């Protein structure tokens, strides 16, 4: 056999080897995705314990928080708040949370949702928010010549928890003072 015929035989073997490797990698990736979605990690996060304390890392959570005060859109600060707590990045009025929450590994529940309370998010933004106030406007103050009132909707449903509301990933929160 000549050198040339040996090279020609090696090229198809290399080609088939690469194809088989690509197929195996594809199968592994598909298998990994199936396991990931079946595990529920996407919805619940990853629980872990350090010494006697357990936590859950819910992943990167976001909630849109649109605020209207006397008919005008209210912009929250950008890139504000601790990355361990609620904060914003460069997207306008989008609440973020990527930290960890205290977790009871036996009962499988978060033991302190303070970081996810809407009031905690507004505190991190440096904006006054309660059951009656947003910014410098409080129920009873004038708004466009009329007595104004604070209202809140979460996912198009009226909500009366205001600063005590524990927001969830993909929530659409609308706060209106008029």
Buried (B, 14 or more C-beta within 10 A) or exposed (E): EEEEEEEEEEEEEEEEEEEEEEEEEEEEEEEEEEEEEEEEBEEEBEBEEEEEEBBBBBBEBBBBBBBBBBEEEBEBEEEBBEEEBBBBEEEEBBBBBBBBBBBEEEEEEBEEBEBBBBBBBBBBBEBBBBBBBBBEBBBEBEBEEEEBBBBBBBEEEEBEBBBBBBBEBEBEBBBBBB
